[in-house]
Amino acid sequence: MNTKISNKGFASIIFFVSQSMFLGVGLTQILNSSNQNSPMAILLGSILGLIVLYLFLKIFDYEKDLTVFEKFEKLYGKVLGNIINLLLVLLFAFYFIYTLWSIQIYIQNKYLDKTPSIIILVLFLIPVVYSVNKGIKPIAKLSSIIFIISFIEIILSIFGLTSVLEIDNLKPFFETPFSIILKNSLYFISYFLTPVFLMLTVPKNQIESSKKVNKNIIIFYIFGCINFILLFTFIIGIFGIELSQLFYYPEFTLVKKINYFNFIEHVENILSTQWLFSLFMSSVMSLLFMNKYLEHNKINKKIIYYGFIILSLFISTILFKNTTIGYSLVKRYFSILYTIPIFLLLLISFIISRFKKNKD
Amino acid sequence: MKKIFIILIILLLLTGCYNYKELNEISIISSISIDKEDDEYLVGAQIMNAKQDEESENSQVIVYTSKGKTINEALRNMTMKSPSKLYGGHLSKLVISEEVAKEGIINVIDMFQRLTEIRNEFTITVAKDIDAKNVIKVMTSPESVPAEYVKTSLESADLSSALSYSTKLDEFASLYLKKGIDPVIAVVEVKNFKKKGTTTDNTSTTDPVSKIVLGNIGVTNEGKLEKFLTKNETIGYNFIRNQVQEMLIPVKCDDKYYSSISVLGNDTKTDVKKVNNKYKININVNTKGIIAEYNCSKNLTKDSTIKELEKNTEKKIRYYINKALEAQTNTKGKFLGLERTIYLDYPKYSNEDYNVKISVNVELNRKGEIRNSSKGAKD
């Protein structure tokens, strides 16, 4: 029996986890700051992001049999490694709670405005916990299935939106100063690549034809970037930058515009599911990260694990007082608390691993 | 056993029955009117009558009105009159009274943008010389739902006459926010508004007592209705904004009689150049059409006659465009968007003067079923 994780399925996870921070946060932040030059900021960010992705892949390649926790213990020693691992778990535990809050706000805003948060979260958490309990192999399979669904949705959205796109809305070109475009390209990297760190939970050798996995991760990374360039182009090209900046979820309002052959409309609830998938995969990966940490430390898993899930269920409903405060706090602190430490950790780990390799 | 238990729980939870509403428990709003009365908004909601059937003589719609300090409050107050919960997911028309529009259309659209259930794809119209609530009360035929009647009339006017232009909520908000351009708004009028016009009697006759008719367009400035354009100004506006798809242009072909040129395609390109620190806007109109009617005696088989007709059509289009440009100089609202055209290429533009050059090219490709007119053939 093949016990290895599907190569493409695993690589496709990057497509979903990279999207999760854009819902309500990343998209509006970049739109409000880069204006009509946002697609340019994304393009620049995609190119610069390859440097971070390179670091990620190098750490992924280091000691292919080990999980991320074992790698850090090996690189930094038992004590420091444990402290780093604990800090990472705390960060991603909060990230998990944030994704739950985010999904609850999004679903209440767009689909079920009368349904209590707790019901939404319980229904959402059942498949999340089930997937995590089944392990990374079914998760990778699930990811490849929902990727196909998302891909079809993207193609259908492009098909339905091209006719209402106005190129003039993207003008005037180069009005935003380059420094702002650069700053936003860095924000793009921050939101896009920070959650990708979660994929390090899986040892590379557990993936089938592991030599090809780097190539596939790069392919899905490029696909994710193209998806965002198109998304920003369509949002600005259809609404104009001034109106786009008003929306909380411009990506949802965008698909509301779709009208196929003048009679198929109201398809936004179907075409917007890729955003739900992204939050779902992010929750799954962050919970898996916690699960593996508990396994790694041989802690009485069930009590802490399920205790944390139940606790996060309640915390996430009262995490922020309102969406304005919630989103603005995330915008302000995500890069400082998550991106900078994680990217620095990747860089230092990369340097130490090179140093150790040369020494050997 | 565990799996069956989980499946059973999921089956119970995922039935989609939570907080559900039956169709007869909701009132589907097809159009909303907004008037002002005693410093409050008087909001009218045209509700689709779900219980109406083919044989019934009942009206297909019911109109409820209610007052409030905000639009939402007025709609909530309406629940005291309506037996079921109002649902705005199928809203297709918003009619605003002239008074409210002059005070600011922008003051009343926030709720429609904010609520998720409402789609921003409905048309905003101004009721000219009549209360907005009366516009949604008039019964129409052949479209028995008045909102649908106005919607299809506007669509048809947009497509085939260039005499109006329907602005949807999203477009209105987008143009309002943009630099160097202001939105326009469609206008509806009611000819001979009478109480009888609000009953089904109005639809069972060949000559309805009250009729909803489309006006030309209204120009806005900073979100407020500024003035109404005339027919020729509206056509000129549509030519400049490249919104003409099909229309008919009456062109004089001798001292007394006219011919009709049916425009079948138009492409207007507006570009701007900065020469000696002065902005020059070029409006290039390329129109293709056919001769739809020719009541003169000139020989239509001659190339010179066609050329003359093309020249006269070009003159007429130039006339329309000049009318719109004149209207623009007499209004504060930048409805033609010429300043925006400059801004898109020269972002540092700050309201300096500019010149406009118009060039029109008309090609008449076909003459219909006959080569010449009967009158021309006899001469």
Contacts between the chains, C-beta under 8 A, distances in Angstrom:
chain1	res1	chain2	res2	distance
A	109	B	116	6.4
A	110	B	116	5.9
A	112	B	19	8.0
A	113	B	116	6.8
A	114	B	19	4.9
A	115	B	18	6.1
A	115	B	19	6.4
A	119	B	18	7.0
A	122	B	13	7.9
A	123	B	13	6.1
A	123	B	14	7.2
A	126	B	6	7.8
A	126	B	10	7.0
A	130	B	6	7.9
A	168	B	344	6.1
A	171	B	344	4.2
A	171	B	345	7.6
A	172	B	343	7.0
A	172	B	344	5.4
A	172	B	345	7.0
A	172	B	347	4.2
A	175	B	347	4.8
A	239	B	170	6.8
A	239	B	174	5.8
A	240	B	174	4.4
A	240	B	175	8.0
A	240	B	177	6.9
A	240	B	178	5.7
A	242	B	174	6.8
A	242	B	177	3.4
A	242	B	178	5.8
A	243	B	170	7.0
A	243	B	173	5.5
A	243	B	174	4.2
A	243	B	177	5.6
A	246	B	113	7.5
A	246	B	173	7.7
A	246	B	177	7.9
A	253	B	120	7.6
A	256	B	119	6.0
A	256	B	120	7.1
A	256	B	121	7.8
A	257	B	121	7.5
A	257	B	170	7.7
A	259	B	121	7.9
A	265	B	121	8.0
A	266	B	89	7.9
A	266	B	119	7.7
